Amino acid sequence: MKKPSFAVVGCGRLGTALGKHLLNAGYPLAGLTSKSLSSAKHTAEIIGTNKYSEVPRDITRSADVVFITTPDGIIGDACKTLAENDGFKNGAVVLHCSGAHPSTILSSAEKSGAFIGSMHPLQSFASKDIEGNPFQGITVSVEGTDNAVTIAEKMAVDLGATCLTIPTEAKTLYHAAAVTACNYLVTLFDLAFKLIEKAGISSDQAFKVLKPLIDGTISNIEKVGIPEALTGPIARGDTETVQRHMTAIISQTPGLLPLYKTLGFYTVDIAAAKGTLTEFAVQELRKILKITV
Ligand SMILES: NC(=O)c1ccc[n+]([C@@H]2O[C@H](COP(=O)([O-])OP(=O)(O)OC[C@H]3O[C@@H](n4cnc5c(N)ncnc54)[C@H](OP(=O)(O)O)[C@@H]3O)[C@@H](O)[C@H]2O)c1
């Protein structure tokens, strides 16, 4: 089956990666456009094409699939401007790549006869020019109208990703999960690094020292899942050790106590689900870890 042509509106980090790797996967490029011509030109140089323009309509009008890869807050308006200027051919598929927003923010394109969807890669694209294929082996979540989903799924698979279809109304919680697993993991490590630094281990060493523990925990979650992977004082019902942690944190770095307590409080639920705690230990741990305002 002939592969559909595609256009990229918004030549930033993701737009550039999509352009490069869809082209590599054999999808014909209709063209690139961005807010500034210099960005479109830079992306064109990276992916080896001369198909770019500062007039978005000139690029998008001929495309079977249009990716709007502007920052999230601009997607709806960029789409509306294109729709109002006859920027989509009838039956085109218009996709955005935001994890936070549903495909319905592209409703202006749907009104002008296009099929709308979103295609969100669960990957971090830190720069425009990434070595290798950042889509290889990752999950791309897709939602939207049937025609858009079918094409987005095919493109995701051709990029080397695994496709996950989610209901449009589930998009916000799905994104909250991704933010927790990615961004808040950074916050969690930051807490651990700050505590270990207070114990006299330098910030240079902190990651090296903790990494085998982190790797082992991720491996355990993969092998036995949650709650079985939970170990440590809360899983053992060792209230005294948890209390000693809190006393040390209060004396040396009190600002970190609320986060430590909040994480501990929810960890008690996991330990209770594992079945290793007496009801008395559950109540005692909840009592000392509860945040009181
Ligand atoms: N980066 C990631 O890790 C990642 C991961 C998953 C999903 N996403 C999603 O991908 C989308 C793009 O994110 P990004 O990180 O690639 O952003 P980015 O690097 O900031 O790039 C956004 C691009 O959009 C262009 N732009 C801004 N306003 C525009 C307009 N009105 N018309 C046309 N182009 C416009 C900017 O143009 P100029 O350069 O021309 O000024 C910029 O090059 C977002 O929806 C984001 O949620 C990103």
The ligand as an SDF file (V2000), in Angstrom:
LIG
                    3D

 48 52  0  0  0  0  0  0  0  0999 V2000
   10.2500   17.1360   23.3600 N   0  0  0  0  0  0  0  0  0  0  0  0
    9.7170   16.0400   23.8930 C   0  0  0  0  0  0  0  0  0  0  0  0
   10.4060   15.3160   24.6380 O   0  0  0  0  0  0  0  0  0  0  0  0
    8.2980   15.6460   23.5770 C   0  0  0  0  0  0  0  0  0  0  0  0
    7.8970   14.3200   23.9070 C   0  0  0  0  0  0  0  0  0  0  0  0
    6.5920   13.9120   23.6160 C   0  0  0  0  0  0  0  0  0  0  0  0
    5.7050   14.8270   23.0540 C   0  0  0  0  0  0  0  0  0  0  0  0
    6.1130   16.1060   22.7660 N   0  0  0  0  0  0  0  0  0  0  0  0
    5.1250   17.0180   22.1700 C   0  0  0  0  0  0  0  0  0  0  0  0
    5.6040   17.4580   20.9120 O   0  0  0  0  0  0  0  0  0  0  0  0
    5.1280   18.7830   20.6500 C   0  0  0  0  0  0  0  0  0  0  0  0
    6.3190   19.6620   20.3290 C   0  0  0  0  0  0  0  0  0  0  0  0
    7.1810   19.6760   21.4290 O   0  0  0  0  0  0  0  0  0  0  0  0
    8.7360   20.0000   21.2490 P   0  0  0  0  0  0  0  0  0  0  0  0
    9.3970   19.6150   22.5200 O   0  0  0  0  0  0  0  0  0  0  0  0
    9.2200   19.4550   19.9590 O   0  0  0  0  0  0  0  0  0  0  0  0
    8.6740   21.5920   21.1880 O   0  0  0  0  0  0  0  0  0  0  0  0
    9.7880   22.6210   20.6800 P   0  0  0  0  0  0  0  0  0  0  0  0
   11.1040   21.9440   20.5770 O   0  0  0  0  0  0  0  0  0  0  0  0
    9.6430   23.8120   21.5290 O   0  0  0  0  0  0  0  0  0  0  0  0
    9.2960   22.9520   19.2050 O   0  0  0  0  0  0  0  0  0  0  0  0
    8.1240   23.5790   18.9180 C   0  0  0  0  0  0  0  0  0  0  0  0
    8.2760   24.2470   17.5660 C   0  0  0  0  0  0  0  0  0  0  0  0
    7.0140   24.8220   17.2160 O   0  0  0  0  0  0  0  0  0  0  0  0
    7.2960   26.0040   16.5100 C   0  0  0  0  0  0  0  0  0  0  0  0
    6.1360   26.9180   16.5860 N   0  0  0  0  0  0  0  0  0  0  0  0
    5.7400   27.6980   17.6100 C   0  0  0  0  0  0  0  0  0  0  0  0
    4.6130   28.3650   17.2820 N   0  0  0  0  0  0  0  0  0  0  0  0
    4.3130   27.9980   16.0220 C   0  0  0  0  0  0  0  0  0  0  0  0
    3.2790   28.3430   15.1220 C   0  0  0  0  0  0  0  0  0  0  0  0
    2.3160   29.2060   15.4830 N   0  0  0  0  0  0  0  0  0  0  0  0
    3.2800   27.7900   13.9030 N   0  0  0  0  0  0  0  0  0  0  0  0
    4.2390   26.9170   13.5200 C   0  0  0  0  0  0  0  0  0  0  0  0
    5.2620   26.5480   14.3340 N   0  0  0  0  0  0  0  0  0  0  0  0
    5.2890   27.0730   15.5730 C   0  0  0  0  0  0  0  0  0  0  0  0
    8.5180   26.5930   17.1550 C   0  0  0  0  0  0  0  0  0  0  0  0
    9.0270   27.3680   16.1340 O   0  0  0  0  0  0  0  0  0  0  0  0
   10.3220   28.1980   15.8350 P   0  0  0  0  0  0  0  0  0  0  0  0
   11.4830   27.3170   16.1730 O   0  0  0  0  0  0  0  0  0  0  0  0
   10.1380   28.4090   14.3850 O   0  0  0  0  0  0  0  0  0  0  0  0
   10.2540   29.4360   16.6660 O   0  0  0  0  0  0  0  0  0  0  0  0
    9.3150   25.3460   17.5520 C   0  0  0  0  0  0  0  0  0  0  0  0
   10.2930   25.0180   16.6080 O   0  0  0  0  0  0  0  0  0  0  0  0
    4.3570   19.2030   21.9000 C   0  0  0  0  0  0  0  0  0  0  0  0
    2.9970   18.9670   21.7020 O   0  0  0  0  0  0  0  0  0  0  0  0
    4.9130   18.2890   22.9800 C   0  0  0  0  0  0  0  0  0  0  0  0
    3.9920   18.0660   24.0390 O   0  0  0  0  0  0  0  0  0  0  0  0
    7.3800   16.5230   23.0060 C   0  0  0  0  0  0  0  0  0  0  0  0
  1  2  1  0
  2  3  2  0
  2  4  1  0
  4  5  1  0
  4 48  2  0
  5  6  2  0
  6  7  1  0
  7  8  2  0
  8  9  1  0
  8 48  1  0
  9 10  1  0
  9 46  1  0
 10 11  1  0
 11 12  1  0
 11 44  1  0
 12 13  1  0
 13 14  1  0
 14 15  2  0
 14 16  1  0
 14 17  1  0
 17 18  1  0
 18 19  2  0
 18 20  1  0
 18 21  1  0
 21 22  1  0
 22 23  1  0
 23 24  1  0
 23 42  1  0
 24 25  1  0
 25 26  1  0
 25 36  1  0
 26 27  1  0
 26 35  1  0
 27 28  2  0
 28 29  1  0
 29 30  1  0
 29 35  2  0
 30 31  1  0
 30 32  2  0
 32 33  1  0
 33 34  2  0
 34 35  1  0
 36 37  1  0
 36 42  1  0
 37 38  1  0
 38 39  2  0
 38 40  1  0
 38 41  1  0
 42 43  1  0
 44 45  1  0
 44 46  1  0
 46 47  1  0
M  CHG  2   8   1  16  -1
M  END
$$$$
